[in-house]
Amino acid sequence: MAVGVRAVGAAVTRNRVRRLIRESFRLRRQELPAVDIFVIARSGVRSASNAQIFASLERLWREIRA
């Protein structure tokens, strides 16, 4: 998981994004194949709500399962 300072900004925001990624992964871990997954946060995540981030991650998990 990479949440860069340039893309996201303040430590509070970076940590919020990291927590959301970890929680989303934890909830879907059993459904995902045994592969390495790299999640790289982009600058749009700075202004996104928690629900939007979760929805985006759900789309990513579906793509990985397919």
CHARMM-style PDB file with segment names, atoms N, HN, CA, C and O in Angstrom:
ATOM      1  N   MET     1       0.861  -1.157   0.000  1.00  0.00      PROA
ATOM      2  CA  MET     1       0.000   0.000   0.000  1.00  0.00      PROA
ATOM      3  C   MET     1       0.908   1.220   0.000  1.00  0.00      PROA
ATOM      4  O   MET     1       1.856   1.315   0.780  1.00  0.00      PROA
ATOM      5  N   ALA     2       0.594   2.149  -0.893  1.00  0.00      PROA
ATOM      6  HN  ALA     2      -0.176   2.072  -1.527  1.00  0.00      PROA
ATOM      7  CA  ALA     2       1.381   3.370  -0.962  1.00  0.00      PROA
ATOM      8  C   ALA     2       0.439   4.563  -0.958  1.00  0.00      PROA
ATOM      9  O   ALA     2      -0.395   4.718  -1.850  1.00  0.00      PROA
ATOM     10  N   VAL     3       0.583   5.391   0.046  1.00  0.00      PROA
ATOM     11  HN  VAL     3       1.260   5.265   0.771  1.00  0.00      PROA
ATOM     12  CA  VAL     3      -0.213   6.612   0.141  1.00  0.00      PROA
ATOM     13  C   VAL     3       0.798   7.741   0.297  1.00  0.00      PROA
ATOM     14  O   VAL     3       1.269   8.030   1.397  1.00  0.00      PROA
ATOM     15  N   GLY     4       1.116   8.367  -0.824  1.00  0.00      PROA
ATOM     16  HN  GLY     4       0.733   8.132  -1.717  1.00  0.00      PROA
ATOM     17  CA  GLY     4       2.177   9.354  -0.847  1.00  0.00      PROA
ATOM     18  C   GLY     4       1.763  10.728  -0.367  1.00  0.00      PROA
ATOM     19  O   GLY     4       0.594  11.106  -0.426  1.00  0.00      PROA
ATOM     20  N   VAL     5       2.755  11.468   0.112  1.00  0.00      PROA
ATOM     21  HN  VAL     5       3.705  11.161   0.161  1.00  0.00      PROA
ATOM     22  CA  VAL     5       2.533  12.821   0.612  1.00  0.00      PROA
ATOM     23  C   VAL     5       2.079  13.728  -0.525  1.00  0.00      PROA
ATOM     24  O   VAL     5       1.169  14.535  -0.334  1.00  0.00      PROA
ATOM     25  N   ARG     6       2.679  13.619  -1.684  1.00  0.00      PROA
ATOM     26  HN  ARG     6       3.418  12.963  -1.840  1.00  0.00      PROA
ATOM     27  CA  ARG     6       2.330  14.489  -2.806  1.00  0.00      PROA
ATOM     28  C   ARG     6       0.901  14.265  -3.270  1.00  0.00      PROA
ATOM     29  O   ARG     6       0.206  15.218  -3.621  1.00  0.00      PROA
ATOM     30  N   ALA     7       0.464  13.034  -3.274  1.00  0.00      PROA
ATOM     31  HN  ALA     7       1.029  12.260  -2.989  1.00  0.00      PROA
ATOM     32  CA  ALA     7      -0.874  12.722  -3.778  1.00  0.00      PROA
ATOM     33  C   ALA     7      -1.964  13.065  -2.772  1.00  0.00      PROA
ATOM     34  O   ALA     7      -3.015  13.580  -3.153  1.00  0.00      PROA
ATOM     35  N   VAL     8      -1.731  12.792  -1.510  1.00  0.00      PROA
ATOM     36  HN  VAL     8      -0.877  12.374  -1.200  1.00  0.00      PROA
ATOM     37  CA  VAL     8      -2.797  12.900  -0.520  1.00  0.00      PROA
ATOM     38  C   VAL     8      -2.607  14.081   0.419  1.00  0.00      PROA
ATOM     39  O   VAL     8      -3.586  14.720   0.803  1.00  0.00      PROA
ATOM     40  N   GLY     9      -1.403  14.378   0.788  1.00  0.00      PROA
ATOM     41  HN  GLY     9      -0.607  13.858   0.476  1.00  0.00      PROA
ATOM     42  CA  GLY     9      -1.187  15.540   1.646  1.00  0.00      PROA
ATOM     43  C   GLY     9      -0.937  15.180   3.094  1.00  0.00      PROA
ATOM     44  O   GLY     9      -0.098  14.332   3.396  1.00  0.00      PROA
ATOM     45  N   ALA    10      -1.669  15.828   3.991  1.00  0.00      PROA
ATOM     46  HN  ALA    10      -2.351  16.517   3.745  1.00  0.00      PROA
ATOM     47  CA  ALA    10      -1.432  15.742   5.431  1.00  0.00      PROA
ATOM     48  C   ALA    10      -1.486  14.313   5.969  1.00  0.00      PROA
ATOM     49  O   ALA    10      -2.168  13.451   5.416  1.00  0.00      PROA
ATOM     50  N   ALA    11      -0.767  14.087   7.035  1.00  0.00      PROA
ATOM     51  HN  ALA    11      -0.213  14.788   7.485  1.00  0.00      PROA
ATOM     52  CA  ALA    11      -0.680  12.766   7.656  1.00  0.00      PROA
ATOM     53  C   ALA    11      -2.053  12.255   8.097  1.00  0.00      PROA
ATOM     54  O   ALA    11      -2.324  11.056   8.025  1.00  0.00      PROA
ATOM     55  N   VAL    12      -2.903  13.150   8.546  1.00  0.00      PROA
ATOM     56  HN  VAL    12      -2.683  14.123   8.605  1.00  0.00      PROA
ATOM     57  CA  VAL    12      -4.234  12.738   8.993  1.00  0.00      PROA
ATOM     58  C   VAL    12      -5.011  12.115   7.828  1.00  0.00      PROA
ATOM     59  O   VAL    12      -5.665  11.086   7.991  1.00  0.00      PROA
ATOM     60  N   THR    13      -4.935  12.736   6.673  1.00  0.00      PROA
ATOM     61  HN  THR    13      -4.403  13.573   6.540  1.00  0.00      PROA
ATOM     62  CA  THR    13      -5.631  12.227   5.491  1.00  0.00      PROA
ATOM     63  C   THR    13      -5.006  10.930   5.017  1.00  0.00      PROA
ATOM     64  O   THR    13      -5.721   9.990   4.670  1.00  0.00      PROA
ATOM     65  N   ARG    14      -3.682  10.865   4.996  1.00  0.00      PROA
ATOM     66  HN  ARG    14      -3.101  11.629   5.277  1.00  0.00      PROA
ATOM     67  CA  ARG    14      -3.002   9.632   4.576  1.00  0.00      PROA
ATOM     68  C   ARG    14      -3.392   8.470   5.480  1.00  0.00      PROA
ATOM     69  O   ARG    14      -3.663   7.372   4.993  1.00  0.00      PROA
ATOM     70  N   ASN    15      -3.423   8.701   6.793  1.00  0.00      PROA
ATOM     71  HN  ASN    15      -3.202   9.592   7.189  1.00  0.00      PROA
ATOM     72  CA  ASN    15      -3.778   7.636   7.725  1.00  0.00      PROA
ATOM     73  C   ASN    15      -5.229   7.218   7.571  1.00  0.00      PROA
ATOM     74  O   ASN    15      -5.543   6.036   7.711  1.00  0.00      PROA
ATOM     75  N   ARG    16      -6.132   8.170   7.284  1.00  0.00      PROA
ATOM     76  HN  ARG    16      -5.876   9.131   7.170  1.00  0.00      PROA
ATOM     77  CA  ARG    16      -7.539   7.831   7.051  1.00  0.00      PROA
ATOM     78  C   ARG    16      -7.660   6.907   5.838  1.00  0.00      PROA
ATOM     79  O   ARG    16      -8.391   5.917   5.871  1.00  0.00      PROA
ATOM     80  N   VAL    17      -6.943   7.240   4.779  1.00  0.00      PROA
ATOM     81  HN  VAL    17      -6.349   8.044   4.752  1.00  0.00      PROA
ATOM     82  CA  VAL    17      -6.980   6.428   3.559  1.00  0.00      PROA
ATOM     83  C   VAL    17      -6.407   5.038   3.843  1.00  0.00      PROA
ATOM     84  O   VAL    17      -6.968   4.034   3.403  1.00  0.00      PROA
ATOM     85  N   ARG    18      -5.320   4.977   4.560  1.00  0.00      PROA
ATOM     86  HN  ARG    18      -4.865   5.792   4.918  1.00  0.00      PROA
ATOM     87  CA  ARG    18      -4.728   3.669   4.902  1.00  0.00      PROA
ATOM     88  C   ARG    18      -5.700   2.810   5.708  1.00  0.00      PROA
ATOM     89  O   ARG    18      -5.846   1.616   5.446  1.00  0.00      PROA
ATOM     90  N   ARG    19      -6.363   3.422   6.687  1.00  0.00      PROA
ATOM     91  HN  ARG    19      -6.245   4.392   6.900  1.00  0.00      PROA
ATOM     92  CA  ARG    19      -7.332   2.670   7.498  1.00  0.00      PROA
ATOM     93  C   ARG    19      -8.474   2.141   6.637  1.00  0.00      PROA
ATOM     94  O   ARG    19      -8.907   1.002   6.811  1.00  0.00      PROA
ATOM     95  N   LEU    20      -8.954   2.949   5.722  1.00  0.00      PROA
ATOM     96  HN  LEU    20      -8.602   3.874   5.581  1.00  0.00      PROA
ATOM     97  CA  LEU    20     -10.050   2.522   4.845  1.00  0.00      PROA
ATOM     98  C   LEU    20      -9.622   1.372   3.937  1.00  0.00      PROA
ATOM     99  O   LEU    20     -10.376   0.420   3.736  1.00  0.00      PROA
ATOM    100  N   ILE    21      -8.419   1.463   3.394  1.00  0.00      PROA
ATOM    101  HN  ILE    21      -7.807   2.236   3.557  1.00  0.00      PROA
ATOM    102  CA  ILE    21      -7.911   0.392   2.533  1.00  0.00      PROA
ATOM    103  C   ILE    21      -7.781  -0.906   3.328  1.00  0.00      PROA
ATOM    104  O   ILE    21      -8.212  -1.965   2.873  1.00  0.00      PROA
ATOM    105  N   ARG    22      -7.187  -0.816   4.513  1.00  0.00      PROA
ATOM    106  HN  ARG    22      -6.837   0.045   4.882  1.00  0.00      PROA
ATOM    107  CA  ARG    22      -7.024  -2.015   5.346  1.00  0.00      PROA
ATOM    108  C   ARG    22      -8.371  -2.641   5.704  1.00  0.00      PROA
ATOM    109  O   ARG    22      -8.532  -3.859   5.632  1.00  0.00      PROA
ATOM    110  N   GLU    23      -9.341  -1.804   6.092  1.00  0.00      PROA
ATOM    111  HN  GLU    23      -9.211  -0.814   6.150  1.00  0.00      PROA
ATOM    112  CA  GLU    23     -10.653  -2.321   6.490  1.00  0.00      PROA
ATOM    113  C   GLU    23     -11.373  -2.954   5.306  1.00  0.00      PROA
ATOM    114  O   GLU    23     -11.964  -4.025   5.444  1.00  0.00      PROA
ATOM    115  N   SER    24     -11.332  -2.315   4.161  1.00  0.00      PROA
ATOM    116  HN  SER    24     -10.852  -1.445   4.048  1.00  0.00      PROA
ATOM    117  CA  SER    24     -11.970  -2.870   2.972  1.00  0.00      PROA
ATOM    118  C   SER    24     -11.336  -4.211   2.605  1.00  0.00      PROA
ATOM    119  O   SER    24     -12.037  -5.173   2.289  1.00  0.00      PROA
ATOM    120  N   PHE    25     -10.007  -4.266   2.652  1.00  0.00      PROA
ATOM    121  HN  PHE    25      -9.437  -3.485   2.909  1.00  0.00      PROA
ATOM    122  CA  PHE    25      -9.318  -5.524   2.358  1.00  0.00      PROA
ATOM    123  C   PHE    25      -9.682  -6.592   3.373  1.00  0.00      PROA
ATOM    124  O   PHE    25      -9.923  -7.740   2.999  1.00  0.00      PROA
ATOM    125  N   ARG    26      -9.725  -6.239   4.646  1.00  0.00      PROA
ATOM    126  HN  ARG    26      -9.529  -5.306   4.950  1.00  0.00      PROA
ATOM    127  CA  ARG    26     -10.052  -7.204   5.696  1.00  0.00      PROA
ATOM    128  C   ARG    26     -11.423  -7.821   5.463  1.00  0.00      PROA
ATOM    129  O   ARG    26     -11.610  -9.019   5.678  1.00  0.00      PROA
ATOM    130  N   LEU    27     -12.384  -7.011   5.026  1.00  0.00      PROA
ATOM    131  HN  LEU    27     -12.232  -6.038   4.852  1.00  0.00      PROA
ATOM    132  CA  LEU    27     -13.742  -7.505   4.793  1.00  0.00      PROA
ATOM    133  C   LEU    27     -13.828  -8.421   3.574  1.00  0.00      PROA
ATOM    134  O   LEU    27     -14.702  -9.286   3.526  1.00  0.00      PROA
ATOM    135  N   ARG    28     -12.953  -8.255   2.594  1.00  0.00      PROA
ATOM    136  HN  ARG    28     -12.244  -7.552   2.633  1.00  0.00      PROA
ATOM    137  CA  ARG    28     -13.000  -9.030   1.346  1.00  0.00      PROA
ATOM    138  C   ARG    28     -11.868 -10.040   1.200  1.00  0.00      PROA
ATOM    139  O   ARG    28     -11.765 -10.714   0.175  1.00  0.00      PROA
ATOM    140  N   ARG    29     -11.036 -10.146   2.199  1.00  0.00      PROA
ATOM    141  HN  ARG    29     -11.120  -9.599   3.032  1.00  0.00      PROA
ATOM    142  CA  ARG    29      -9.845 -10.995   2.124  1.00  0.00      PROA
ATOM    143  C   ARG    29     -10.157 -12.435   1.711  1.00  0.00      PROA
ATOM    144  O   ARG    29      -9.421 -13.015   0.913  1.00  0.00      PROA
ATOM    145  N   GLN    30     -11.230 -13.016   2.237  1.00  0.00      PROA
ATOM    146  HN  GLN    30     -11.828 -12.544   2.885  1.00  0.00      PROA
ATOM    147  CA  GLN    30     -11.565 -14.412   1.956  1.00  0.00      PROA
ATOM    148  C   GLN    30     -11.978 -14.631   0.504  1.00  0.00      PROA
ATOM    149  O   GLN    30     -11.836 -15.737  -0.017  1.00  0.00      PROA
ATOM    150  N   GLU    31     -12.482 -13.601  -0.148  1.00  0.00      PROA
ATOM    151  HN  GLU    31     -12.597 -12.703   0.275  1.00  0.00      PROA
ATOM    152  CA  GLU    31     -12.974 -13.717  -1.519  1.00  0.00      PROA
ATOM    153  C   GLU    31     -11.883 -13.504  -2.562  1.00  0.00      PROA
ATOM    154  O   GLU    31     -12.073 -13.845  -3.729  1.00  0.00      PROA
ATOM    155  N   LEU    32     -10.754 -12.951  -2.163  1.00  0.00      PROA
ATOM    156  HN  LEU    32     -10.600 -12.675  -1.215  1.00  0.00      PROA
ATOM    157  CA  LEU    32      -9.699 -12.610  -3.111  1.00  0.00      PROA
ATOM    158  C   LEU    32      -8.752 -13.782  -3.323  1.00  0.00      PROA
ATOM    159  O   LEU    32      -8.522 -14.570  -2.406  1.00  0.00      PROA
ATOM    160  N   PRO    33      -8.201 -13.900  -4.531  1.00  0.00      PROA
ATOM    161  CA  PRO    33      -7.231 -14.964  -4.785  1.00  0.00      PROA
ATOM    162  C   PRO    33      -5.915 -14.676  -4.068  1.00  0.00      PROA
ATOM    163  O   PRO    33      -5.679 -13.564  -3.596  1.00  0.00      PROA
ATOM    164  N   ALA    34      -5.083 -15.677  -3.996  1.00  0.00      PROA
ATOM    165  HN  ALA    34      -5.275 -16.580  -4.380  1.00  0.00      PROA
ATOM    166  CA  ALA    34      -3.784 -15.538  -3.324  1.00  0.00      PROA
ATOM    167  C   ALA    34      -2.800 -14.879  -4.283  1.00  0.00      PROA
ATOM    168  O   ALA    34      -2.015 -15.557  -4.945  1.00  0.00      PROA
ATOM    169  N   VAL    35      -2.848 -13.575  -4.349  1.00  0.00      PROA
ATOM    170  HN  VAL    35      -3.486 -13.024  -3.811  1.00  0.00      PROA
ATOM    171  CA  VAL    35      -1.943 -12.795  -5.194  1.00  0.00      PROA
ATOM    172  C   VAL    35      -1.457 -11.584  -4.410  1.00  0.00      PROA
ATOM    173  O   VAL    35      -2.051 -11.202  -3.402  1.00  0.00      PROA
ATOM    174  N   ASP    36      -0.375 -10.991  -4.882  1.00  0.00      PROA
ATOM    175  HN  ASP    36       0.108 -11.302  -5.701  1.00  0.00      PROA
ATOM    176  CA  ASP    36       0.093  -9.737  -4.289  1.00  0.00      PROA
ATOM    177  C   ASP    36      -0.737  -8.601  -4.870  1.00  0.00      PROA
ATOM    178  O   ASP    36      -0.973  -8.545  -6.077  1.00  0.00      PROA
ATOM    179  N   ILE    37      -1.171  -7.709  -4.014  1.00  0.00      PROA
ATOM    180  HN  ILE    37      -0.980  -7.754  -3.034  1.00  0.00      PROA
ATOM    181  CA  ILE    37      -2.001  -6.587  -4.445  1.00  0.00      PROA
ATOM    182  C   ILE    37      -1.319  -5.290  -4.005  1.00  0.00      PROA
ATOM    183  O   ILE    37      -0.964  -5.127  -2.838  1.00  0.00      PROA
ATOM    184  N   PHE    38      -1.145  -4.382  -4.950  1.00  0.00      PROA
ATOM    185  HN  PHE    38      -1.433  -4.515  -5.898  1.00  0.00      PROA
ATOM    186  CA  PHE    38      -0.580  -3.073  -4.657  1.00  0.00      PROA
ATOM    187  C   PHE    38      -1.681  -2.042  -4.820  1.00  0.00      PROA
ATOM    188  O   PHE    38      -2.285  -1.939  -5.888  1.00  0.00      PROA
ATOM    189  N   VAL    39      -1.942  -1.286  -3.780  1.00  0.00      PROA
ATOM    190  HN  VAL    39      -1.450  -1.369  -2.913  1.00  0.00      PROA
ATOM    191  CA  VAL    39      -2.938  -0.217  -3.821  1.00  0.00      PROA
ATOM    192  C   VAL    39      -2.177   1.097  -3.715  1.00  0.00      PROA
ATOM    193  O   VAL    39      -1.486   1.351  -2.729  1.00  0.00      PROA
ATOM    194  N   ILE    40      -2.314   1.923  -4.739  1.00  0.00      PROA
ATOM    195  HN  ILE    40      -2.875   1.716  -5.540  1.00  0.00      PROA
ATOM    196  CA  ILE    40      -1.629   3.206  -4.763  1.00  0.00      PROA
ATOM    197  C   ILE    40      -2.679   4.304  -4.797  1.00  0.00      PROA
ATOM    198  O   ILE    40      -3.463   4.385  -5.743  1.00  0.00      PROA
ATOM    199  N   ALA    41      -2.699   5.136  -3.788  1.00  0.00      PROA
ATOM    200  HN  ALA    41      -2.062   5.070  -3.020  1.00  0.00      PROA
ATOM    201  CA  ALA    41      -3.694   6.205  -3.699  1.00  0.00      PROA
ATOM    202  C   ALA    41      -3.312   7.342  -4.636  1.00  0.00      PROA
ATOM    203  O   ALA    41      -2.149   7.738  -4.719  1.00  0.00      PROA
ATOM    204  N   ARG    42      -4.313   7.858  -5.337  1.00  0.00      PROA
ATOM    205  HN  ARG    42      -5.257   7.537  -5.270  1.00  0.00      PROA
ATOM    206  CA  ARG    42      -4.114   8.996  -6.240  1.00  0.00      PROA
ATOM    207  C   ARG    42      -4.633  10.269  -5.585  1.00  0.00      PROA
ATOM    208  O   ARG    42      -5.256  10.213  -4.525  1.00  0.00      PROA
ATOM    209  N   SER    43      -4.384  11.400  -6.201  1.00  0.00      PROA
ATOM    210  HN  SER    43      -3.878  11.446  -7.062  1.00  0.00      PROA
ATOM    211  CA  SER    43      -4.728  12.682  -5.597  1.00  0.00      PROA
ATOM    212  C   SER    43      -6.232  12.877  -5.401  1.00  0.00      PROA
ATOM    213  O   SER    43      -6.628  13.646  -4.525  1.00  0.00      PROA
ATOM    214  N   GLY    44      -7.076  12.215  -6.179  1.00  0.00      PROA
ATOM    215  HN  GLY    44      -6.755  11.591  -6.892  1.00  0.00      PROA
ATOM    216  CA  GLY    44      -8.522  12.346  -6.030  1.00  0.00      PROA
ATOM    217  C   GLY    44      -9.046  11.853  -4.699  1.00  0.00      PROA
ATOM    218  O   GLY    44     -10.134  12.241  -4.274  1.00  0.00      PROA
ATOM    219  N   VAL    45      -8.288  11.007  -4.043  1.00  0.00      PROA
ATOM    220  HN  VAL    45      -7.404  10.692  -4.388  1.00  0.00      PROA
ATOM    221  CA  VAL    45      -8.724  10.453  -2.760  1.00  0.00      PROA
ATOM    222  C   VAL    45      -8.766  11.525  -1.674  1.00  0.00      PROA
ATOM    223  O   VAL    45      -9.459  11.369  -0.668  1.00  0.00      PROA
ATOM    224  N   ARG    46      -8.034  12.598  -1.877  1.00  0.00      PROA
ATOM    225  HN  ARG    46      -7.472  12.725  -2.694  1.00  0.00      PROA
ATOM    226  CA  ARG    46      -7.980  13.680  -0.885  1.00  0.00      PROA
ATOM    227  C   ARG    46      -9.362  14.271  -0.622  1.00  0.00      PROA
ATOM    228  O   ARG    46      -9.709  14.558   0.524  1.00  0.00      PROA
ATOM    229  N   SER    47     -10.149  14.452  -1.680  1.00  0.00      PROA
ATOM    230  HN  SER    47      -9.867  14.219  -2.610  1.00  0.00      PROA
ATOM    231  CA  SER    47     -11.467  15.080  -1.531  1.00  0.00      PROA
ATOM    232  C   SER    47     -12.609  14.067  -1.508  1.00  0.00      PROA
ATOM    233  O   SER    47     -13.769  14.457  -1.377  1.00  0.00      PROA
ATOM    234  N   ALA    48     -12.303  12.780  -1.633  1.00  0.00      PROA
ATOM    235  HN  ALA    48     -11.361  12.464  -1.740  1.00  0.00      PROA
ATOM    236  CA  ALA    48     -13.337  11.744  -1.664  1.00  0.00      PROA
ATOM    237  C   ALA    48     -13.837  11.425  -0.256  1.00  0.00      PROA
ATOM    238  O   ALA    48     -13.088  11.496   0.719  1.00  0.00      PROA
ATOM    239  N   SER    49     -15.122  11.071  -0.174  1.00  0.00      PROA
ATOM    240  HN  SER    49     -15.730  11.013  -0.966  1.00  0.00      PROA
ATOM    241  CA  SER    49     -15.688  10.662   1.113  1.00  0.00      PROA
ATOM    242  C   SER    49     -15.310   9.208   1.387  1.00  0.00      PROA
ATOM    243  O   SER    49     -14.842   8.499   0.496  1.00  0.00      PROA
ATOM    244  N   ASN    50     -15.514   8.783   2.604  1.00  0.00      PROA
ATOM    245  HN  ASN    50     -15.894   9.359   3.328  1.00  0.00      PROA
ATOM    246  CA  ASN    50     -15.227   7.395   2.967  1.00  0.00      PROA
ATOM    247  C   ASN    50     -16.044   6.435   2.114  1.00  0.00      PROA
ATOM    248  O   ASN    50     -15.526   5.410   1.671  1.00  0.00      PROA
ATOM    249  N   ALA    51     -17.313   6.751   1.879  1.00  0.00      PROA
ATOM    250  HN  ALA    51     -17.734   7.584   2.240  1.00  0.00      PROA
ATOM    251  CA  ALA    51     -18.174   5.883   1.070  1.00  0.00      PROA
ATOM    252  C   ALA    51     -17.656   5.788  -0.363  1.00  0.00      PROA
ATOM    253  O   ALA    51     -17.699   4.714  -0.962  1.00  0.00      PROA
ATOM    254  N   GLN    52     -17.174   6.883  -0.915  1.00  0.00      PROA
ATOM    255  HN  GLN    52     -17.139   7.756  -0.429  1.00  0.00      PROA
ATOM    256  CA  GLN    52     -16.645   6.863  -2.274  1.00  0.00      PROA
ATOM    257  C   GLN    52     -15.382   6.017  -2.354  1.00  0.00      PROA
ATOM    258  O   GLN    52     -15.183   5.290  -3.328  1.00  0.00      PROA
ATOM    259  N   ILE    53     -14.541   6.105  -1.355  1.00  0.00      PROA
ATOM    260  HN  ILE    53     -14.703   6.696  -0.564  1.00  0.00      PROA
ATOM    261  CA  ILE    53     -13.314   5.314  -1.332  1.00  0.00      PROA
ATOM    262  C   ILE    53     -13.652   3.832  -1.221  1.00  0.00      PROA
ATOM    263  O   ILE    53     -13.071   3.007  -1.926  1.00  0.00      PROA
ATOM    264  N   PHE    54     -14.595   3.489  -0.333  1.00  0.00      PROA
ATOM    265  HN  PHE    54     -15.067   4.159   0.240  1.00  0.00      PROA
ATOM    266  CA  PHE    54     -15.007   2.095  -0.194  1.00  0.00      PROA
ATOM    267  C   PHE    54     -15.588   1.566  -1.502  1.00  0.00      PROA
ATOM    268  O   PHE    54     -15.294   0.436  -1.894  1.00  0.00      PROA
ATOM    269  N   ALA    55     -16.407   2.366  -2.182  1.00  0.00      PROA
ATOM    270  HN  ALA    55     -16.646   3.284  -1.864  1.00  0.00      PROA
ATOM    271  CA  ALA    55     -17.006   1.943  -3.460  1.00  0.00      PROA
ATOM    272  C   ALA    55     -15.918   1.711  -4.508  1.00  0.00      PROA
ATOM    273  O   ALA    55     -15.983   0.747  -5.270  1.00  0.00      PROA
ATOM    274  N   SER    56     -14.938   2.580  -4.545  1.00  0.00      PROA
ATOM    275  HN  SER    56     -14.885   3.363  -3.926  1.00  0.00      PROA
ATOM    276  CA  SER    56     -13.840   2.418  -5.490  1.00  0.00      PROA
ATOM    277  C   SER    56     -13.052   1.147  -5.201  1.00  0.00      PROA
ATOM    278  O   SER    56     -12.690   0.410  -6.118  1.00  0.00      PROA
ATOM    279  N   LEU    57     -12.790   0.896  -3.925  1.00  0.00      PROA
ATOM    280  HN  LEU    57     -13.084   1.495  -3.180  1.00  0.00      PROA
ATOM    281  CA  LEU    57     -12.071  -0.328  -3.554  1.00  0.00      PROA
ATOM    282  C   LEU    57     -12.891  -1.571  -3.882  1.00  0.00      PROA
ATOM    283  O   LEU    57     -12.335  -2.583  -4.310  1.00  0.00      PROA
ATOM    284  N   GLU    58     -14.204  -1.507  -3.685  1.00  0.00      PROA
ATOM    285  HN  GLU    58     -14.655  -0.685  -3.337  1.00  0.00      PROA
ATOM    286  CA  GLU    58     -15.064  -2.645  -4.033  1.00  0.00      PROA
ATOM    287  C   GLU    58     -14.952  -2.973  -5.518  1.00  0.00      PROA
ATOM    288  O   GLU    58     -14.905  -4.145  -5.894  1.00  0.00      PROA
ATOM    289  N   ARG    59     -14.910  -1.936  -6.368  1.00  0.00      PROA
ATOM    290  HN  ARG    59     -14.949  -0.985  -6.062  1.00  0.00      PROA
ATOM    291  CA  ARG    59     -14.737  -2.161  -7.809  1.00  0.00      PROA
ATOM    292  C   ARG    59     -13.398  -2.836  -8.083  1.00  0.00      PROA
ATOM    293  O   ARG    59     -13.316  -3.741  -8.913  1.00  0.00      PROA
ATOM    294  N   LEU    60     -12.361  -2.402  -7.395  1.00  0.00      PROA
ATOM    295  HN  LEU    60     -12.428  -1.667  -6.721  1.00  0.00      PROA
ATOM    296  CA  LEU    60     -11.043  -3.012  -7.581  1.00  0.00      PROA
ATOM    297  C   LEU    60     -11.034  -4.476  -7.152  1.00  0.00      PROA
ATOM    298  O   LEU    60     -10.467  -5.323  -7.842  1.00  0.00      PROA
ATOM    299  N   TRP    61     -11.659  -4.774  -6.022  1.00  0.00      PROA
ATOM    300  HN  TRP    61     -12.120  -4.085  -5.461  1.00  0.00      PROA
ATOM    301  CA  TRP    61     -11.698  -6.161  -5.542  1.00  0.00      PROA
ATOM    302  C   TRP    61     -12.461  -7.035  -6.539  1.00  0.00      PROA
ATOM    303  O   TRP    61     -12.062  -8.171  -6.793  1.00  0.00      PROA
ATOM    304  N   ARG    62     -13.559  -6.515  -7.109  1.00  0.00      PROA
ATOM    305  HN  ARG    62     -13.884  -5.592  -6.902  1.00  0.00      PROA
ATOM    306  CA  ARG    62     -14.300  -7.275  -8.130  1.00  0.00      PROA
ATOM    307  C   ARG    62     -13.450  -7.565  -9.347  1.00  0.00      PROA
ATOM    308  O   ARG    62     -13.497  -8.669  -9.890  1.00  0.00      PROA
ATOM    309  N   GLU    63     -12.676  -6.587  -9.782  1.00  0.00      PROA
ATOM    310  HN  GLU    63     -12.638  -5.690  -9.342  1.00  0.00      PROA
ATOM    311  CA  GLU    63     -11.782  -6.781 -10.931  1.00  0.00      PROA
ATOM    312  C   GLU    63     -10.748  -7.874 -10.642  1.00  0.00      PROA
ATOM    313  O   GLU    63     -10.440  -8.698 -11.502  1.00  0.00      PROA
ATOM    314  N   ILE    64     -10.229  -7.862  -9.435  1.00  0.00      PROA
ATOM    315  HN  ILE    64     -10.480  -7.192  -8.736  1.00  0.00      PROA
ATOM    316  CA  ILE    64      -9.212  -8.864  -9.068  1.00  0.00      PROA
ATOM    317  C   ILE    64      -9.830 -10.259  -9.030  1.00  0.00      PROA
ATOM    318  O   ILE    64      -9.200 -11.234  -9.440  1.00  0.00      PROA
ATOM    319  N   ARG    65     -11.073 -10.353  -8.533  1.00  0.00      PROA
ATOM    320  HN  ARG    65     -11.586  -9.561  -8.200  1.00  0.00      PROA
ATOM    321  CA  ARG    65     -11.748 -11.664  -8.460  1.00  0.00      PROA
ATOM    322  C   ARG    65     -12.066 -12.210  -9.835  1.00  0.00      PROA
ATOM    323  O   ARG    65     -12.103 -13.427 -10.016  1.00  0.00      PROA
ATOM    324  N   ALA    66     -12.295 -11.348 -10.808  1.00  0.00      PROA
ATOM    325  HN  ALA    66     -12.264 -10.360 -10.661  1.00  0.00      PROA
ATOM    326  CA  ALA    66     -12.708 -11.789 -12.159  1.00  0.00      PROA
ATOM    327  C   ALA    66     -11.577 -12.390 -12.943  1.00  0.00      PROA
ATOM    328  OT1 ALA    66     -11.770 -12.803 -14.086  1.00  0.00      PROA
TER     329      ALA     66
END
